[in-house]
Amino acid sequence: MSTYDLVGVGIGPFNLSLAALCDGVPGLRTLFLDRRPAFSWHPGLLMEGTVLQVPFLADLVTMVEPTSPWSYLNYLRHHDRMFPFFFSERFHIPRREYDHYCRWAAEGLRSCRFGAEVSALSWDEAAGAFALTYRSAGTTATVLARQVVLGVGTEPVVPAPLRPLLSRSSPGPVLHSADYLAHRDRLRSAADVTVVGAGQSGAEVVLDLLRAGGPYVRWLARTPAFAPMEYSKLGLEHFTPDYIGYFRALPEAERERLVREQWQLYKGVSAETLADIHDELYERTIGGGEPPAALHPGVEVVSARADTDGYALTCRHAPQEAGFEIRTSAVVAATGYAAARPAFLEPLADLVDWDAKGRYQVDGQYRVALDPRVSGGLFVQNAELHTHGVGAPDLTLGAWRAATILNAAAGHVVLPVPDKVAWTSFGAPRTPEAARARPSVGSLR
Ligand SMILES: Cc1cc2nc3c(=O)[nH]c(=O)nc-3n(C[C@H](O)[C@H](O)[C@H](O)COP(=O)(O)OP(=O)(O)OC[C@H]3O[C@@H](n4cnc5c(N)ncnc54)[C@H](O)[C@@H]3O)c2cc1C
């Protein structure tokens, strides 16, 4: 049986970043497994014209290792696109190109293996290592690993009132936005479509349907407004190691309150997409006529039912405490994603020190709290929103987090990572002197 120093489960951008940073580290034996046949980044939402919401510098490696061969700039060089990219003067690259860049890296990294679904993870006491069982090409294999990093992503969430509609294949399409492209043609030819959820995915679906010129589009948001994502320079400092350090030390109730209240940091819509929707409606109403859409903030769907010619959504406008019903022929639930406990973890479940709500307890190096009998390390990426805050799903911190995990798994600093980079002091000054002092750049680092 093969033994690895580190095995990654799942090859999304976060574990792919770790694979890229591990590449070439002397003596480190790594393996990364993914059940998909090849790298694929949210294929159901990879529409033409959509862009990455972080600068291209948040690629797999650059924020911690700009000289790595797996940078986006090196990808451009390999594809003879450096000059076109230079002339395009883009900081926010097309999502389709980010997907292609990641696929290029995944295909070039010898540690990445696709078509390999992990079905069980357990602790082998005799071997002093984790045992990972995976299915690949019709066979089952087991490998041993001293450290395991879970990068299995998040699962689409459909709110309870809409769930009964999902099992119905007729009278019209009902789906999560994660599957949008597979159903786009049917949605475009529907009489009207109701999009529920006012995050970036909902906005992109609304815009795509409007641009197609097909259905009447109704957009329902539970939030009080179709609000833009916070993208001010100081606001973005919530996506720094400094903020993570501050957030981790807060009491649990305070952390949960903050994550709820900070929705505009990670659930809002880019100002450009909101402007594009406005522009589209402006264009479509030149010379008069009704807009081909209705936008309803402050509205929650409380129940839904199907009948012969469509769906009836019972809604509530919270501020006015008003109830009303919407009839529609198709529904897209752009209602987000959440971390879920993977089924393959079951054999290890008794050795995981879950918190009172059944979630991982994750330390500053992204290590999950385990029974002391387990001498190996289990790490998570993008499953620590409750302990580390809004940066958990954000690509900005991906390379930094992967390097932090690499250093912890290696037991020494392979790649130096900063822990103070922000101008903002998130907590109270620790001493009266610190409160008076004017920090210089040097003293912040
Ligand atoms: C449409 C969309 C656009 C986004 N755009 C941005 C953006 O512009 N900027 C930003 O900062 N964030 C963005 N995000 C948020 C976030 O960065 C992405 O969701 C990102 O893909 C998360 O990466 P991940 O590695 O955690 O998981 P994923 O990309 O979901 O990858 C997880 C992988 O694990 C594999 N897997 C799961 N279970 C197993 C198993 N048992 N065995 C083997 N493999 C398994 C899956 O096949 C999958 O490939 C976006 C999210 C969405 C949905």
The ligand as a MOL file (V3000), in Angstrom:
LIG
                    3D

  0  0  0     0  0            999 V3000
M  V30 BEGIN CTAB
M  V30 COUNTS 53 58 0 0 0
M  V30 BEGIN ATOM
M  V30 1 C -20.3170 30.2950 -9.6260 0
M  V30 2 C -19.3410 30.6560 -8.5360 0
M  V30 3 C -18.4220 31.6440 -8.7860 0
M  V30 4 C -17.5160 31.9950 -7.7960 0
M  V30 5 N -16.6350 32.9910 -8.0610 0
M  V30 6 C -15.7920 33.3800 -7.1100 0
M  V30 7 C -14.9040 34.4730 -7.3590 0
M  V30 8 O -14.9170 35.0710 -8.4290 0
M  V30 9 N -14.0620 34.8480 -6.3650 0
M  V30 10 C -14.0470 34.2170 -5.1530 0
M  V30 11 O -13.2750 34.6070 -4.2900 0
M  V30 12 N -14.8690 33.1650 -4.8980 0
M  V30 13 C -15.7390 32.7420 -5.8370 0
M  V30 14 N -16.5960 31.7060 -5.5810 0
M  V30 15 C -16.5130 31.0310 -4.2490 0
M  V30 16 C -15.4050 29.9320 -4.1310 0
M  V30 17 O -14.1720 30.4290 -4.2400 0
M  V30 18 C -15.5780 28.8090 -5.1100 0
M  V30 19 O -16.7720 28.1780 -4.8240 0
M  V30 20 C -14.4600 27.7380 -5.1200 0
M  V30 21 O -14.6860 26.8950 -6.2180 0
M  V30 22 C -14.3640 26.9060 -3.8740 0
M  V30 23 O -13.3100 25.9990 -4.0800 0
M  V30 24 P -13.1910 24.6190 -3.3250 0
M  V30 25 O -11.8410 24.0980 -3.6730 0
M  V30 26 O -13.5230 24.7910 -1.8940 0
M  V30 27 O -14.3800 23.7010 -3.8580 0
M  V30 28 P -14.9240 23.2400 -5.2720 0
M  V30 29 O -14.4990 24.1390 -6.3520 0
M  V30 30 O -16.3800 23.0140 -5.0820 0
M  V30 31 O -14.2170 21.8270 -5.5070 0
M  V30 32 C -14.4610 20.7190 -4.6670 0
M  V30 33 C -14.0710 19.4690 -5.4080 0
M  V30 34 O -14.1430 18.3680 -4.5020 0
M  V30 35 C -14.5220 17.2400 -5.2500 0
M  V30 36 N -15.0360 16.1940 -4.3390 0
M  V30 37 C -16.0690 16.3140 -3.4770 0
M  V30 38 N -16.2440 15.1420 -2.8150 0
M  V30 39 C -15.2940 14.2820 -3.2730 0
M  V30 40 C -14.9670 12.9240 -2.9770 0
M  V30 41 N -15.6590 12.1930 -2.0880 0
M  V30 42 N -13.9280 12.3660 -3.6370 0
M  V30 43 C -13.2180 13.0780 -4.5360 0
M  V30 44 N -13.5090 14.3490 -4.8740 0
M  V30 45 C -14.5270 14.9560 -4.2260 0
M  V30 46 C -15.5460 17.7680 -6.2290 0
M  V30 47 O -15.6580 16.9260 -7.3650 0
M  V30 48 C -14.9600 19.1320 -6.5940 0
M  V30 49 O -14.2000 19.1020 -7.7780 0
M  V30 50 C -17.5170 31.3370 -6.5450 0
M  V30 51 C -18.4720 30.3620 -6.2990 0
M  V30 52 C -19.3820 30.0260 -7.2830 0
M  V30 53 C -20.4220 28.9930 -6.9920 0
M  V30 END ATOM
M  V30 BEGIN BOND
M  V30 1 1 1 2
M  V30 2 1 2 3
M  V30 3 2 2 52
M  V30 4 2 3 4
M  V30 5 1 4 5
M  V30 6 1 4 50
M  V30 7 2 5 6
M  V30 8 1 6 7
M  V30 9 1 6 13
M  V30 10 2 7 8
M  V30 11 1 7 9
M  V30 12 1 9 10
M  V30 13 2 10 11
M  V30 14 1 10 12
M  V30 15 2 12 13
M  V30 16 1 13 14
M  V30 17 1 14 15
M  V30 18 1 14 50
M  V30 19 1 15 16
M  V30 20 1 16 17
M  V30 21 1 16 18
M  V30 22 1 18 19
M  V30 23 1 18 20
M  V30 24 1 20 21
M  V30 25 1 20 22
M  V30 26 1 22 23
M  V30 27 1 23 24
M  V30 28 2 24 25
M  V30 29 1 24 26
M  V30 30 1 24 27
M  V30 31 1 27 28
M  V30 32 2 28 29
M  V30 33 1 28 30
M  V30 34 1 28 31
M  V30 35 1 31 32
M  V30 36 1 32 33
M  V30 37 1 33 34
M  V30 38 1 33 48
M  V30 39 1 34 35
M  V30 40 1 35 36
M  V30 41 1 35 46
M  V30 42 1 36 37
M  V30 43 1 36 45
M  V30 44 2 37 38
M  V30 45 1 38 39
M  V30 46 1 39 40
M  V30 47 2 39 45
M  V30 48 1 40 41
M  V30 49 2 40 42
M  V30 50 1 42 43
M  V30 51 2 43 44
M  V30 52 1 44 45
M  V30 53 1 46 47
M  V30 54 1 46 48
M  V30 55 1 48 49
M  V30 56 2 50 51
M  V30 57 1 51 52
M  V30 58 1 52 53
M  V30 END BOND
M  V30 END CTAB
M  END
